[in-house]
Every structure is written in C-alpha cells, then in structure tokens.
Amino acid sequence: MFETMRKMMLVGLGVQEKAREMLDEMVAKGTISREDGDSMLNKLMGQAEANVNTMEAKMKEIVASLLATMNLPTKREVDELRERVAALEKAANQRIGGGA
C-alpha cells in the first residue's frame, strides 16, 4: 500500500516536470506570459498538493479501519500489560522470597 503511495508521488513529480516543460514552451512561443505560466503552475501544484493531502487522509482512515477490524492492541494497551506483568512478577518474587 505504501509502495503504491510512493509511486503515485513519483508520478506527481513527473507531472509537475511535464507541466513546467509545457508552460515553458508556451512562454517561448509567446502564447502566455512568464507570470501567467508561473501562476498556472502554482495553481496546478496547489491542487495537486491538496489532492495528495486528501489521499493521505483517506489512506490513514483505511489503515485505521483495517487495524480496528484486526483487533490489535494499541501501544498504550501493550505498555499497560507490561506494567501489570512487571508488578505481578515483583509480587510473586516477594512472596517466594518472603516465604522462604
């Protein structure tokens, strides 16, 4: 899943480069001004970034949903269990040591 996201980001970078080339051509031909070309590229990249942010949020939702259905313990739950086990070991060692 993360490999797919990485590939999509690389494609996005390629699109940015291609868009820059096309706009540079249009500027060279006099079809648009440099300022208009830069403005168009900035607008395009802003939209692309917004799309990436939306995609990232959706991916996080999907991963969270998958993890929730897997019924895996959270880090906090594991840490709490470690603390409880340590307390039980300490209590057991005190009983063994105190009863001997």
Secondary structure, 3 states (H helix, E strand, C coil): CHHHHHHHHHHHHHHHHHHHHHHHHHHHHCCCCHHHHHHHHHHHHHHHHHHHHHHHHHHHHHHHHHHHHHCCCCHHHHHHHHHHHHHHHHHHHHHHHHHC
